[in-house]
Amino acid sequence: MTNPDFTKLAGAYSIPARKVTSRTDLPQALEEMLGTGGPYLLEVGVGKEEQLRRADKIVAQTADFKITDLDKL
């Protein structure tokens, strides 16, 4: 099964969107999203192994997450 192109779907509703697949692009994308002042779709793609390995850390850190904390993930 193939997922739809979520950025195009958001664009169809005039919602700004961006897809990020590189960790180095994430801080800038988050700043862009938070600076929009309205709806924004940020699709963040990570590999399956990366998802599994970091799931516990992400859950534990979600409550105290800050953009400046990305290097800790």
N, C-alpha and C positions, 0 to 999 in steps of 0.2 A: 504494500500500500504506500502510496506517495502522498506526502503532505502538500496542501496547497501552498502557493507563494503568498505567505502572510503579509509581506510588505506591499504587494500589489493589491491584495484584498483591503488592507487598511487605506491605501491610496484611493481606492474606489469610493471610500466614504470620506475623503478629504482629511484623513488622519495621517500625520507625518509618521514615517516608519523607517527603520534601519535594521539591517541584519549584520551581526558581528560574528565572525568565526575565529578571530585572533584575539588572544588575551591582551595583547598590547593595544588593541583598538578599544577595549572595553571602557577604560576610564573616560575617554573623550566622548564615547557614545552615551554613557550615563550622564555626563554633564550636559550634553545636548538634550537628552530626554528630559532631565529635570528643569532645564531652562526654557522648555517649550511653553509652560503655563497652561497646558490643556492636555487633551488625549494624545498619546504617543505610543506606538508599538515598537518595542525593542526586542528583536528576536536574537537570542544568543545561542549559537550552535557550539556544542562541545561533543567530543567523542564519547562513545559508550563507556569505555574504560575510565575515562576522566569523570564521568557522572558517578559511577559506582565508587571510585576511590575517594571522591571528595564529598559525597552525600552526607556523611556523618559530620564533617567539619562545617559544612554550610548550614545544616540544621542547627547546630550548636551556636553558630555565630549570627544567625539571622536577627535575633532580637537586638543585638548591639551593633549591627552593621553600619558602617560609614563608608563613603566612597574612598576615603583615604586608606581604608583597611583592605583594599583589594589584594595587596601583596601577601596578606596572611592566609588567603584562601588556598 
